[in-house]
Amino acid sequence: MAKDLARKIGYVYVDTGAMYRAVTYYALQHGLYNEEGELQTEALEAHLPEIIISFQFNPETGRPDTYLNGECVEGFIRGMEVSNKVSEVAALPFVREALVAQQQRMGAEKGVVMDGRDIGTVVFPDAELKVFVTASAEVRAQRRYKELLEKGTPADFDEILRNVQERDYLDSHREVSPLRQAEDAILLDNSEMTIPEQNEWLMARYEEAVKED
């Protein structure tokens, strides 16, 4: 929904969740987990200056892809291996500090649609339009399940549902930048909405915000 809005109005789209996923993927690829599967946080902090995340428009899909140090990692960061570990990485204060600073630089000139779990509360508390989007865990799991199958990636619905529920709990209970609705955010539960319906709803909210501004 955020990607579609950005494309329609000519804004830059930034998927901040993909940024945390890219850091997690980097940690996995560079052996920053020990044999017990524990993240070596000091090692990750030492590597952080080497992690460069960017977004490039994909003309085939009409949407931006995530790049890690110049390599497209869009197809890797959405898998369950990353999904099972990203909340732990995203909760690290030094990771959030670095990525939030980068996100704020991206949006300094405005003209940005930014998608993430702490945008309206931490990254851009003064944003002109804040939308807190939610849906039931079952609906979100089904959407991710369908997305993975369409990409040809093996997927297990029950595993995805457990991951969604665990991430919600971890992200809403972390000490740094917890997942929560900003007081001035508009709530949208899109559990029963089609993609065209939610896009129409969001465009209407955008046009209202532009008129007020």
C-alpha positions as CSV (number, residue, x, y, z in Angstrom):
1,M,0.0,0.0,0.0
2,A,2.8,2.4,0.9
3,K,4.7,1.5,-2.2
4,D,1.7,2.0,-4.4
5,L,1.0,5.4,-2.9
6,A,4.6,6.5,-3.4
7,R,4.5,5.5,-7.1
8,K,1.2,7.3,-7.7
9,I,2.3,10.6,-6.2
10,G,5.9,10.5,-7.3
11,Y,7.4,10.2,-3.8
12,V,10.4,8.2,-2.7
13,Y,9.4,4.9,-0.9
14,V,11.6,3.7,2.0
15,D,10.9,0.3,3.6
16,T,12.6,0.7,6.9
17,G,11.8,-2.9,7.9
18,A,13.9,-4.0,4.9
19,M,16.8,-2.1,6.3
20,Y,16.7,-4.1,9.6
21,R,16.3,-7.3,7.5
22,A,19.3,-6.4,5.5
23,V,21.4,-5.9,8.7
24,T,20.2,-9.3,9.9
25,Y,21.0,-10.9,6.5
26,Y,24.5,-9.4,6.7
27,A,25.0,-10.9,10.2
28,L,24.0,-14.3,8.9
29,Q,26.2,-14.1,5.9
30,H,29.2,-13.0,7.8
31,G,29.1,-15.6,10.5
32,L,28.1,-13.2,13.3
33,Y,26.0,-16.0,15.0
34,N,27.8,-18.6,17.1
35,E,27.2,-22.3,17.0
36,E,24.3,-22.0,19.5
37,G,22.6,-19.4,17.2
38,E,23.4,-16.5,19.4
39,L,24.1,-13.1,17.8
40,Q,27.6,-11.7,18.6
41,T,26.4,-8.1,19.2
42,E,29.9,-6.6,19.7
43,A,31.0,-8.1,16.3
44,L,27.9,-6.7,14.6
45,E,28.5,-3.3,16.1
46,A,32.1,-3.4,14.8
47,H,30.8,-4.4,11.3
48,L,28.0,-1.8,11.2
49,P,30.1,1.0,9.4
50,E,30.6,-1.5,6.6
51,I,26.9,-2.1,6.1
52,I,25.5,0.2,3.4
53,I,21.8,-0.1,2.6
54,S,20.1,1.5,-0.4
55,F,17.0,1.2,-2.6
56,Q,16.9,1.0,-6.3
57,F,13.8,1.2,-8.5
58,N,13.0,-2.1,-10.3
59,P,11.4,-1.3,-13.7
60,E,10.1,-4.8,-14.0
61,T,8.1,-4.7,-10.8
62,G,7.5,-1.0,-10.7
63,R,8.8,-1.0,-7.1
64,P,12.1,-0.5,-5.3
65,D,14.4,-3.3,-4.3
66,T,16.7,-3.4,-1.3
67,Y,20.5,-3.4,-1.9
68,L,23.1,-4.4,0.6
69,N,26.6,-3.1,-0.2
70,G,25.6,-2.8,-3.9
71,E,24.0,-6.3,-4.1
72,C,20.3,-6.8,-4.5
73,V,19.1,-8.8,-1.5
74,E,15.4,-8.4,-1.9
75,G,14.9,-12.1,-2.6
76,F,16.9,-13.1,0.5
77,I,15.7,-10.8,3.2
78,R,12.0,-11.9,3.1
79,G,12.7,-15.6,4.0
80,M,12.0,-17.2,7.3
81,E,15.7,-17.4,8.3
82,V,15.8,-13.6,8.4
83,S,12.3,-13.2,9.7
84,N,13.1,-15.4,12.7
85,K,16.0,-13.2,13.8
86,V,15.2,-9.7,12.7
87,S,13.3,-8.6,15.8
88,E,16.4,-9.4,17.9
89,V,18.6,-7.3,15.6
90,A,16.0,-4.4,15.4
91,A,16.0,-4.2,19.2
92,L,19.7,-3.4,19.5
93,P,20.1,0.3,20.4
94,F,23.2,0.8,18.3
95,V,21.5,-0.7,15.2
96,R,18.4,1.5,15.7
97,E,20.4,4.6,16.3
98,A,22.4,4.1,13.0
99,L,19.4,3.2,10.9
100,V,17.1,5.9,12.3
101,A,19.7,8.5,11.6
102,Q,19.9,7.2,8.0
103,Q,16.1,7.2,7.6
104,Q,15.9,10.8,8.9
105,R,18.5,11.8,6.3
106,M,16.4,10.1,3.6
107,G,13.3,12.1,4.6
108,A,14.9,15.4,5.4
109,E,13.8,16.9,2.1
110,K,10.3,15.4,2.4
111,G,8.6,13.9,-0.5
112,V,8.9,10.5,1.1
113,V,6.5,7.7,2.0
114,M,8.2,5.8,4.8
115,D,7.1,2.4,6.0
116,G,8.1,0.9,9.3
117,R,7.2,0.1,12.9
118,D,8.4,3.3,14.6
119,I,8.1,5.9,11.9
120,G,5.3,8.0,13.4
121,T,6.6,7.8,17.0
122,V,10.4,8.0,16.6
123,V,11.7,8.6,13.1
124,F,9.3,11.3,12.0
125,P,7.1,12.3,14.9
126,D,6.1,15.5,13.0
127,A,5.1,13.8,9.8
128,E,2.2,15.4,7.9
129,L,0.3,12.1,7.6
130,K,0.7,9.1,9.9
131,V,-1.2,5.9,9.3
132,F,-1.0,3.0,11.7
133,V,-1.9,-0.1,9.6
134,T,-2.9,-3.3,11.2
135,A,-4.6,-6.6,10.4
136,S,-5.1,-9.9,12.3
137,A,-2.1,-12.1,12.7
138,E,-3.8,-14.8,10.7
139,V,-4.5,-12.5,7.8
140,R,-0.9,-11.1,7.8
141,A,0.5,-14.7,7.9
142,Q,-1.7,-15.8,5.0
143,R,-0.5,-12.8,3.0
144,R,3.2,-13.6,3.7
145,Y,2.5,-17.3,2.9
146,K,1.0,-16.4,-0.4
147,E,3.8,-13.9,-1.2
148,L,6.5,-16.5,-0.6
149,L,4.7,-19.2,-2.6
150,E,4.3,-16.8,-5.5
151,K,8.1,-16.2,-5.4
152,G,8.7,-19.9,-5.5
153,T,9.9,-20.0,-1.9
154,P,8.8,-23.0,0.2
155,A,6.7,-21.9,3.1
156,D,4.8,-23.3,6.1
157,F,1.8,-21.3,7.2
158,D,1.9,-22.3,10.9
159,E,5.6,-21.3,11.1
160,I,4.8,-18.0,9.5
161,L,1.9,-17.4,11.9
162,R,4.1,-18.1,14.9
163,N,6.7,-15.7,13.5
164,V,4.2,-12.9,13.0
165,Q,2.9,-13.3,16.6
166,E,6.4,-13.5,18.1
167,R,7.6,-10.4,16.2
168,D,4.5,-8.4,17.3
169,Y,5.2,-9.3,20.9
170,L,8.9,-8.6,20.8
171,D,8.6,-5.4,18.8
172,S,5.9,-4.0,21.0
173,H,7.8,-4.9,24.3
174,R,11.3,-3.8,23.4
175,E,12.8,-0.9,25.3
176,V,14.0,1.1,22.3
177,S,11.4,2.4,19.8
178,P,8.6,-0.1,20.6
179,L,5.9,-0.7,18.1
180,R,2.9,1.4,19.1
181,Q,0.4,3.7,17.5
182,A,1.2,7.4,17.6
183,E,-1.5,9.5,19.3
184,D,-2.1,11.5,16.1
185,A,-2.0,8.5,13.7
186,I,-5.0,7.3,11.7
187,L,-5.8,3.7,12.4
188,L,-6.5,1.4,9.4
189,D,-7.4,-2.3,9.9
190,N,-7.2,-3.7,6.5
191,S,-8.0,-7.3,7.4
192,E,-11.1,-7.4,5.2
193,M,-10.0,-4.9,2.5
194,T,-8.9,-5.6,-1.0
195,I,-5.8,-3.9,-2.3
196,P,-7.7,-1.4,-4.5
197,E,-9.9,-0.6,-1.5
198,Q,-7.0,0.2,0.8
199,N,-5.2,2.1,-1.9
200,E,-8.3,4.3,-2.5
201,W,-8.6,4.8,1.3
202,L,-5.0,5.9,1.6
203,M,-5.1,8.2,-1.4
204,A,-8.1,10.0,0.2
205,R,-6.2,10.5,3.4
206,Y,-3.2,11.8,1.4
207,E,-5.4,14.3,-0.5
208,E,-6.9,15.5,2.8
209,A,-3.4,16.0,4.3
210,V,-2.2,17.9,1.3
211,K,-5.3,20.3,1.4
212,E,-4.7,20.9,5.1
213,D,-1.0,21.6,4.5
